Amino acid sequence: MQKEKWVLCPVCGNKTRVKVREDTVLLNFPLYCPKCKHESLIDAENLVLAVHKHGEDNA
């Protein structure tokens, strides 16, 4: 069985509606928090999450 974990909001720390597994790969994923209403760009791979800084462009 694969491990899963809920993605926590980088602003308020609450659970979002997104769950990732060990084999999930996200790049520039717009994570929205229904509690604090903020949107953050995240990357995820091997259950490790990385948050992009505000205003950071990868274009």
N, C-alpha and C positions, 0 to 999 in steps of 0.2 A: 504494500500500500504506500502511495506517495504522500509525502508531507505536504500540508497546506497551511497557509497563514493569512490572516486578514491584513489588508493594507491599512495602516494607521495614517491619519491626516498629519502632515508635517507641521501644520500651523497649531491645531488645538489638541492633537494626540488621540482623538476619538476614532472608532472604527468607521471605515467607509463601507460602501456596498461592493467593494472589490476584494476578491480572494485570489491569491496566487499559489501555484503548485511549484514543485521542484523544477519541472521542465518548462515553466512559463518564462517567456522572454518578452519584455516590453521595452520599447524605445520611444522616447518623447510622448509618453502616455499622459493625456490630460486627466488628472485625478481630481474629482470634485467631491467636496465634503458637504453632505446635507446639513450638518450641524452648524458649522461656522460659515458656510456658503463661499468658501475660497476654492480656487482652482489652482493646482500646482502641476508642473510637468515632472514626471518621474521616469526612471529607467529601472527595470527589475530583471535579474537573472540569478538563478540558483538561490532563490529566496533572499537575495540581497537587494535592497532598495537604495537608489541614489536619487536625490532631489536636485533638480536644476535650480540655480539661483534665479531670482526674479530679474527679468530683462535680459537673460542670457540668450543669445541667438546662435543656432548651429547651422545657419544657412550659408 
